[in-house]
Amino acid sequence: MSGTETTDDRAERKTVLEVNGLQTYFYTDEGVVKAVDGLSYRVRKGEFVGLVGESGCGKSVSAMSVLRLIPHPPGLIVGGEILFGGEDLLKVDESRMRDIRGNRIAMVFQEPTTSLNPVLTVGRQISESIERHRNADKATAMAESVRLLELVGIPDPERRIKDYPFQFSGGMQQRVMIAMALSCSPELLIADEPTTSLDVTVQAQLLEVVADLREQLDMAGIIITHNLGLVARYVDRVNVMYAGKLVESGATDVIFAEPKHPYTIGLMASVPRLDSPRKVAPRAIEGSPPNLAHLPDGCPFAPRCSFAMDRCREEQPQLEPVSDGHYRSCFYDASKLEKVMV
C-alpha cells in the first residue's frame, strides 16, 4: 500500500473504522477543554493511519474515545459517531464494549511500565485475555501466550512466560504489550506513542516487529506519534492534528512531498533531515499550542502562522480537498505556500 493509490483503489478496501465529527470535551474549573472537536477520518483494512501533532493536540484523547475509555467526570464524548464494522460504538452498552475492547480493537499504551500489572506474570496477563475472549482453557491460553511472545521476538518464551514485568527491559515490556494486544487477532490495533521511552535501536527493532505482524495478519492500525520518521516509514496515510482538529490529511508520500498546511510545513521544518541538499538547522514553530479551554477566534493556528491573514483570525477554515485524497483546512492559497523545509 502506498500513497500512489487512487481514491477508487482505496475505496475497494473495506472500511474498518470511521470516525465522524467526534467531540470529546473535559469540563474543568477553568472552562470546557475541547480536546477533540469535530474530528473525522477513516481506517481501511490492512491500512495504517498516523495521527501526528504536538503534545496536547488531542491524538491520545481521540484514541481513548474510540475505546470509550474517557474518564467521566471530567471527560465526556458530546458528539459525533464512531463506526466500527458499521456499528456506532457510542451507542452500544458497556457489556458490548467489553467484548470489543482487547478482542476486535486492541491498544498498545505508551508506558508499558505503568500498563503491566507488577504482581502477575506476563504469561498470566496475556492468557487472561485469551481465556476471556476466545473461551480457551488455561493450558491452551498459556500455550498461545508462548507462541505470541515468540512472535514478537522475545527469546526463550517458554521460560520468560513465567517472569514478572520488572524482569524485562523497557523494549521487552513493550513487546509483551504488543503480544497482549495481538492475543485475540484484533481487526484494529491502536498504538499510542509505542516507542516513546525506548532508545533508537530498540525503536527500530520494535517497529519492524509491528510491520511484520501487520503483513501476516492483514491488520488495520492507528499509530499515534510525534515522530515523523516513524510516520514516513510505517504509515500509509497521515492525519495532522492541531488543537483538537484535523488540519491536513493525505497519503504519506504526498504529505511529505507536498505539505499544504503551514502547521505541517512547520512540523517538517523542525526535524533534521539527512537527505537535505542544504545544511540548514531545523527551525522550531514559534509560540505554543493554544489553551483548549480558551481557543482564539478563527483558525487556532493563526497566532503562530507566518501566512495568517485577517480572515484567518476571524473565521475557522474547513477541511477541503487539495487533490485526490489530500485535504487541508487553510485559507491561504495552497499554490503560493512556500515549503520551509530542510
Helices and strands as residue ranges (DSSP letters): H 7-12, E 15-28, E 31-44, E 48-52, H 59-66, E 75-84, E 87-88, H 94-100, E 105-108, H 112-115, H 122-134, H 138-151, H 157-160, G 165-167, H 170-182, E 188-192, H 200-217, E 220-225, H 228-234, E 237-242, E 245-251, H 252-257, H 262-269, G 302-304, G 311-313, E 320-323, E 326-328, G 334-336
